[in-house]
Amino acid sequence: EPIFDFDTKEFVEILQLINPEWVNIGADSNTKKDYIFPEPSKEKLDDFIATLKCFTKIKIKDNLKRINN
């Protein structure tokens, strides 16, 4: 975290190889906004989380609500 925009297929393949016990997912909490990261759309993020849940635990951070609301 923070979550950046990504290629879903490639990112999932990498995570499957790593086989993590869990994945933390959160949004950028930089309040100064002196830099801006490209973030995934809500739909892309929802699909990504659903795919990850097929093979690992997901820990969603509170700040993800900004993107995933």
ABEGO torsion letter per residue (X at the ends): OBBBBBBAAAAAAAAAAAGBABBBBBBBABAAGABBBBBBBAAAAAAAAAAAAAABBBBBBAAAAAAAX
